[in-house]
Amino acid sequence: MDLERDYRPFLAIGIVSLICMLTVTLGGISVAGVWMDAMYPIFFLFAVSGFSISWIRWKRLDEKS
């Protein structure tokens, strides 16, 4: 596994964080709980960074091959 060219772990982190964000947004405190509501900014940060890093690495992989 080449960490410089592998984008899948970052894509997985982005997807999981997006699912957590959607749970908090659509369900609210009654479904997600208070602690997930408090973690919403961190989920947003992880989702954006995970998708951004995976996109950059995927584009770099696509350009070299």
N, C-alpha and C positions, 0 to 999 in steps of 0.2 A: 504494500500500500504506500503510495507516494503522496505524502501530505501536501506537497506543493500543488499537485494536480487533481487531488480528490475533492470533489464538491458535495458528495452525498451526505456526509455527516452534518454539514452546515445547512443543507436543504432540509434534512430531518429536524434539526433544531428549529428552523424557521416554521415548518409545518406544525410542529407540536406547540410552539409559542402562539401561532395564529389560532389554533384550536382553543387554547386557553383564553386568548383574547375574545374570541367569539362567544365562548361560554359565559364570560363575565359580562359582555355587552348584551347578549340576548337574554340571558337568564337573570342577571342582576344578583343582588346579595342573597336573595332567597334560595337560589339554585347553587351559586358558586361559593358563597360564604364570604365572610368579612376579610379573611386573609387573602383570598384571590382578588378581591376588589382592591385591596391595598397593593397587590403585586402587579396591577394592570400596567403601570408605566414600564416596569421591568419586562413584562411579556411583550410589550410593544417594541422596546429596544432590542430584545433578542430576536423577534420576528424580522424586523427591518435589517438588522446586521446579518442574521443567518441567510436571508434571501440575497442580500447584497454581496456577501462574500462568495456564496455559491454561484451567483451569476458571473462575477468577475473570473472565478476559477474555471467555470464552464466555457466562457468566451475565450480564455487563454488556451484551454485545451483544444477548442475547436479551431483556433487560428493556427496552431502549430501542426495539426495533422492534415 
